[in-house]
Amino acid sequence: MTFQEIFGQYTWEEISQQIYGKEGADVRFALHKKGKRDLHDFMALLSPAAESFLEEMAVLSQKITQRRFGKVIQMYIPLYLSNECQNICTYCGFSLTNPINRLTLTPEQVLSEVDIIKGYGFDHILLVTGESTHVDLSYFQEILDAIRPFFSQISMEVQPLKESEYCQLIAAGLSAVYVYQETYGPLYANYHPKGRKRDFEYRLTTPDRLGQAGIHKIGLGCLLGLDDWRTDSWFTGLHLDYLEKKYWKTKFSISFPRIRPATGCIEPQVILSNRQMVQLICAYRIFNANVELSLSTRETENFRDHVVALGITSMSAGSKTDPGGYSQQEKALEQFTIEDSRSPQKIASILQSSGYEAVWKDWDIAIDMTT
């Protein structure tokens, strides 16, 4: 059964009602359950009823994380290749209708960025672009060829591609792809009035194409603030559950992007408090002990410092969200403003003082590439 077929068995309203109908007894059952939690347990952990159990959730989440991952945090950094985009997305600074300076980096400019990024110590890089005909398969191959010698792990967050295209990029050194559905809810079309991204089903089936291509890792998530975060997160969990069973050789990660201010963008329709974000992180960890949980520089310094121990396994640091942002090349508009602007070395030092080790590379990939 495909995920489209599974997804079609549910309605947004039905799942929302079930989540909001959960009671304290359901939360206690999920917390004290022996063995793997299921999607019904995940509902309880996401529910308003679970807010009263936040301390117990945090203790359990931390215990599960340290047992599975130890006290290490994988570090990564985004490299924005282009802010050109042919989509209209009402929440993104790269949206087509924004009258901004557009820039796509040449391979030479990318290497200037890489030189600075390597100076920070990173061996894991995330390539990011808008969705444009100027950044196509041949462009990605050219960039991968240029930077592959410098990194043990190269990830991408770009437009959805065909399975055959992913196969070619994997052969060129790509190890992970992050593709966020943004929202699984009925408001999806409202946020994407024009462009290929308006095709909900094509985006929904992208992780399947990645799994079939044999990618090492797939990143999932929803943009927190577009719709009810509890319901959107449950559907993300449904997607994760399906993918793990079907593509059992692949690793998976979950990210928690909250809408950030950006030129020409809407305000969040739903506000997720810090306390609710903690609940969400803990709910994912208790639901799934093996999934990687990633927290970006969208979050404040104070929040990142305090939540890292509760379930997070990877963090970005020193991020710039505009093409050329590291080497101060021709200035282009950033995708969104960041909250945590501390240097990678500063964050690594803070992690160390808290008893954690900052890991700058994905050792699984390093091993795989030598066998």
Secondary structure, DSSP 8 states (H G I E B T S, - for coil): --HHHHHTT--HHHHHHHHHT--HHHHHHHHH-SS---HHHHHHHHSGGGGGGHHHHHHHHHHHHHHHH-SEEEEEEEEEEE-----B-TT-TT-TTS-----B--HHHHHHHHHHHHHHT--EEEEEE-S-TTS-HHHHHHHHHHHGGG-SEEEEE-S---HHHHHHHHHTT--EEE---B--STTHHHH--BSGGG-HHHHHTHHHHHHHHT-SEEEE-B-BTSS-HHHHHHHHHHHHHHHHHHSTTSEEEEE--B----TT----SS---HHHHHHHHHHHHHH-SSSEEEE-TTS-HHHHHHHGGGT--EEE-S---STTTTTT-S----SS--S----HHHHHHHHHHTT-EEE-S-HHHHHHTT-
